[in-house]
Amino acid sequence: MPTCQHCHRQWTRWQTYKSMGKFKRKVICPYCGKHNYIAFKTYQRSSWIGLVILIMEVIMIPFHVPSVYQFWALFIVLAIGFMLLPAYYELTSEEDGPS
């Protein structure tokens, strides 16, 4: 779970999901009200979910896997990714980017 870089309090899973749903780089700590930034490393880690989905599709389409199975496989990957992402969510006190 992410930890505020100003007050050093750990966010709950619900607070993390709530901040993830806004799609903004700058998030406000629910405890101290100060701004934190989502670490670039978090974006890199979350991009793996899309890559896994793309690879699954590339593998399933040539083998004529029925659409129902493709849907459920994608649903399971997205659900697992959604459950694991808060554990890898990191905050920084300053905006960072690719180096």
PyMOL commands that set and color helices and strands:
alter all, ss='L'
color gray80, all
select helices_A, chain A and resi 13-20+40-60+67-88
alter helices_A, ss='H'
color red, helices_A
select strands_A, chain A and resi 26-28+35-38+91-92
alter strands_A, ss='S'
color yellow, strands_A
deselect
rebuild
show_as cartoon
